[in-house]
Amino acid sequence: LLNQWQNEGRLIVVCPEVSGGLSTPRDPAEIQQNGRVITINGDDVTHQFTQGAKVALNLCQKHNIKFAILKESSPSCGSHLIYNGRFNGEKRQGQGVTSQLLESHGIKVFSEHEIDELVRRLKN
């Protein structure tokens, strides 16, 4: 389905972390209890995550996008779960930086596990 949507020109693909200035590959990062995004090596990358989220929001606004499919558990894109900030592999309820920003501007975020739900919403 995603390939079909891509071929139909219905998707705009963006990685907020790369758009915010981070490299690929990059060190794992997690949202800490204080809200800062810190890498496993202790680098504060909150600014890059925030900038990338703004790029994603601007694209959504420019193209009148109402729905987004984002990667669950990511510190940028998690819509229901994110890693707990201790780099121990455990997750907690929460949203990533981009997911929060998009939702706060009325853009409904779906994880890659909720595509069927998105399809139902699009049919209504």
Salt bridges, closest charged atoms under 4 A:
GLU8 OE1 - ARG10 NH1 3.43
GLU17 OE1 - ARG26 NE 2.56
ASP44 OD2 - ARG36 NE 3.00
GLU112 OE2 - LYS71 NZ 2.69
GLU112 OE2 - HIS113 NE2 3.22
GLU114 OE2 - HIS80 NE2 2.87
